[in-house]
């Protein structure tokens, strides 16, 4: 990616909100002021304080975050929309639940039968 976040800026790629359906009818979200949700794709290093210390950013690339309805700047770059703003305006980070069984299923294709047995019996 050619976009680079500076100072305490965060670049977020919005995630599309799902449409609400009632009995097969799509309910439009007109008039609703929904918070944006997106994936962090770039994070600045941080910024110096007035006392000479340096505050590093805590967001990481790949984090799913909730943004305020206003405050982030929309930018269209190479046909893709991004939101750019200061890290301290992020409202929340969505924690992902990782299931070990799903990770093992994904990696079994690349493991030999001996390695799979080792995973089963060496807990």
GISULRA-V367619 format. One line per field, one symbol per residue. ss: DSSP state (a for helix, b for strand, c for the rest). psi: psi as a letter, one per 40 degrees, with the letter a starting at -180 (. if undefined). burial: I if it has 16 or more other ideal C-beta (glycine too) atoms within 10 Angstrom, else O. Layout:
ss: ???
psi: ???
burial: ???
This chain:
ss: ccccccccbbbbbbcccccbbbccbbbccccccccbbbbbbbbccbbbcccccbbbcccccccbbbbcccccbbbbbccbbbbbbbaaaccbbbcccccaaaaaaaaaccccaaaaaaaaacc
psi: iehhhibfihhhhihhiiihhhfehhhifhehgiiihihheihidaiiieeeihhiieiiheihihiididihhhhhfehhihhiideehdihhhihhhdddddddeddeiiddddddddeg.
burial: OOOOIOOIIIIIOIOOOOOOOOOOOOOOOOOOOOOIIIOIIIIIOOOOOOOOOOOOIOIOOOIOIOIOOOOIOOOOOOOOOIIIIOIOOIOOOOOOOOOOOOOOOOOOOOOOOOOOOOOOOOO
